[in-house]
């Protein structure tokens, strides 16, 4: 299995677990107090920030290159770097 595939699978699992935890908190604590829409508005930036913080950790632990084959799929959400351009 390629390192980028392992890194992508690890990233997906970690972000899924974080989303599951925050989703449970949202449903049990925030929805009764804020309503459905406002609870999602509160949760969405937290999940987005978590996914942005997890990515460099997984990329470093899986020793994936920033421009490897797995970056074709992940590259749509990346910010271009000066050394890549």
C-alpha positions as CSV (number, residue, x, y, z in Angstrom):
1,X,0.0,0.0,0.0
2,X,1.3,3.4,-0.9
3,X,2.3,5.8,1.9
4,X,-0.1,8.4,0.5
5,X,-3.0,6.0,0.7
6,X,-2.1,5.1,4.3
7,X,-1.9,8.8,5.1
8,X,-5.2,9.5,3.5
9,X,-6.9,6.6,5.3
10,X,-5.4,7.7,8.6
11,X,-6.5,11.3,8.0
12,X,-10.1,10.2,7.1
13,X,-10.3,8.0,10.2
14,X,-9.1,10.8,12.5
15,X,-11.4,13.4,11.1
16,X,-14.3,11.0,11.1
17,X,-13.7,10.3,14.8
18,X,-13.5,14.0,15.6
19,X,-16.6,14.7,13.6
20,X,-18.4,11.9,15.4
21,X,-17.5,13.3,18.8
22,X,-18.4,16.9,17.9
23,X,-21.6,15.7,16.2
24,X,-22.7,13.9,19.3
25,X,-22.0,17.0,21.4
26,X,-23.9,19.1,18.9
27,X,-27.0,16.8,18.9
28,X,-27.1,16.3,22.7
29,X,-26.1,19.7,24.0
30,X,-26.4,22.4,21.3
31,X,-29.5,21.5,19.3
32,X,-31.9,21.7,22.3
33,X,-30.5,25.1,23.2
34,X,-29.8,26.7,19.8
35,X,-31.8,24.8,17.3
36,X,-30.6,22.7,14.3
37,X,-29.2,25.4,12.1
38,X,-27.4,27.4,14.7
39,X,-25.9,24.3,16.2
40,X,-24.5,23.3,12.7
41,X,-23.2,26.9,12.3
42,X,-21.3,26.5,15.6
43,X,-20.0,23.1,14.8
44,X,-18.8,23.6,11.2
45,X,-15.8,25.9,11.9
46,X,-14.6,23.6,14.6
47,X,-14.7,20.6,12.3
48,X,-13.0,22.6,9.5
49,X,-10.2,23.8,11.9
50,X,-9.7,20.2,13.2
51,X,-9.3,18.9,9.7
52,X,-6.7,21.6,8.9
53,X,-4.7,20.8,12.0
54,X,-4.8,17.1,11.5
55,X,-3.5,17.2,7.9
56,X,0.1,18.3,8.7
57,X,0.3,15.8,11.5
58,X,-0.8,12.9,9.3
59,X,1.3,14.1,6.4
60,X,4.4,14.2,8.7
61,X,3.7,10.8,10.4
62,X,3.0,9.1,7.1
63,X,6.1,10.8,5.5
64,X,4.0,11.8,2.5
65,X,5.4,14.3,0.1
66,X,3.4,17.5,-0.4
67,X,3.2,16.9,-4.1
68,X,2.9,13.1,-4.2
69,X,0.2,11.1,-6.0
70,X,-2.3,11.5,-3.2
71,X,-2.1,15.2,-3.4
72,X,-4.0,15.1,-6.7
73,X,-7.2,14.3,-4.8
74,X,-6.3,16.4,-1.8
75,X,-4.9,19.2,-3.9
76,X,-8.3,20.8,-4.6
77,X,-8.4,22.1,-1.0
78,X,-4.7,23.0,-0.7
79,X,-3.4,26.5,-0.7
80,X,-0.6,26.8,-3.4
81,X,2.9,27.3,-2.0
82,X,5.5,29.5,-3.5
83,X,8.0,26.7,-4.0
84,X,5.5,24.5,-5.9
85,X,4.5,27.3,-8.3
